Amino acid sequence: MGKDTSFLIKYPEAITIITFKPNGKHQDMFLDPNETLIEITLRLNDKDLPQLAFVGIDTTSIKEKLGSDFFRKDNCFIYANKKAALTLKISGKSVQWVKYTRLNFEMNANNIPTELLKE
């Protein structure tokens, strides 16, 4: 790991990653080539994931960066693209947490899963 620990996240609940590992010859291996990312939730920004570093950013900056084409529900901005969703939980005027989710359907304003709105 090295001696510089300044890059380590000190909050175990800061990142949650959910994956799918199918049964097979690699299922017990740490690096399973068949593993699929399903969802990642960030409560703090991680320098290794700058694409998802939205926690603490104000809603005006979010709209400037990602646009205004999003769904709004239960204090969340939800950006959808084909079978993926980026959910940003808004508290006050800034982002509280971020969730990227791969879906098995194309989402629209009428079929937003309630699980996207929960931390």
MOMO-V627064 format. One record per residue. RES is the residue in one letter. SS is DSSP state (h for helix, s for strand, l for the rest). PHI is phi as a letter, one per 20 degrees, with the letter a starting at -180 (* if undefined). D_LAST is the distance of its C-alpha to the last C-alpha in Angstrom with 2 decimals. Layout:
res = <RES,RES>
ss = <SS,SS>
phi = <PHI,PHI>
d_last = <D_LAST,D_LAST>
This chain:
res = <M,G,K,D,T,S,F,L,I,K,Y,P,E,A,I,T,I,I,T,F,K,P,N,G,K,H,Q,D,M,F,L,D,P,N,E,T,L,I,E,I,T,L,R,L,N,D,K,D,L,P,Q,L,A,F,V,G,I,D,T,T,S,I,K,E,K,L,G,S,D,F,F,R,K,D,N,C,F,I,Y,A,N,K,K,A,A,L,T,L,K,I,S,G,K,S,V,Q,W,V,K,Y,T,R,L,N,F,E,M,N,A,N,N,I,P,T,E,L,L,K,E>
ss = <l,l,l,l,l,l,l,l,l,l,l,l,l,l,s,s,s,s,s,s,l,l,l,l,l,l,l,l,l,l,l,l,l,l,l,s,s,s,s,s,s,s,l,l,l,l,h,h,h,h,h,h,l,l,l,l,l,s,h,h,h,h,h,h,h,h,l,l,l,l,s,s,s,l,l,s,s,s,s,s,s,l,l,s,s,s,s,s,s,s,s,l,l,s,s,s,s,s,s,s,s,s,l,l,l,l,l,l,l,l,l,l,l,h,h,h,h,l,l>
phi = <*,n,e,e,d,f,e,f,f,e,d,f,e,f,c,c,c,d,c,d,d,f,f,r,f,d,f,e,e,f,e,e,f,e,f,c,f,d,b,c,c,d,d,c,f,d,f,e,c,f,f,d,e,d,f,n,f,f,f,f,f,f,f,f,f,d,n,d,e,b,e,c,b,l,l,c,e,c,e,d,b,l,d,c,c,d,d,c,e,d,c,m,c,c,f,e,b,c,c,d,c,e,d,d,b,e,e,b,f,e,c,f,f,f,f,f,e,d,f>
d_last = <29.98,32.52,33.09,30.79,27.46,26.28,24.02,22.06,18.49,18.93,15.43,14.56,10.80,11.09,10.86,9.69,12.14,12.92,16.53,19.25,22.53,25.38,28.25,31.08,33.16,30.42,27.66,28.48,28.68,26.17,26.89,26.77,27.97,26.61,22.95,20.59,17.27,14.80,11.46,10.53,7.51,9.17,8.83,12.63,15.19,17.13,20.77,20.90,18.39,19.94,19.06,15.36,16.30,14.99,13.15,15.56,17.56,18.84,18.48,22.19,21.95,19.09,21.38,24.31,22.75,20.99,23.00,22.61,22.29,18.72,17.26,15.90,13.92,12.00,12.12,10.91,13.45,13.49,16.26,17.67,20.50,22.12,19.75,16.95,14.17,12.73,9.91,10.07,8.41,11.68,12.73,16.50,17.77,15.60,12.43,9.76,7.57,8.62,8.02,11.39,12.09,15.61,16.56,19.75,20.78,21.21,18.85,20.36,19.81,20.74,18.56,14.97,12.88,10.60,8.20,7.83,6.76,3.77,0.00>
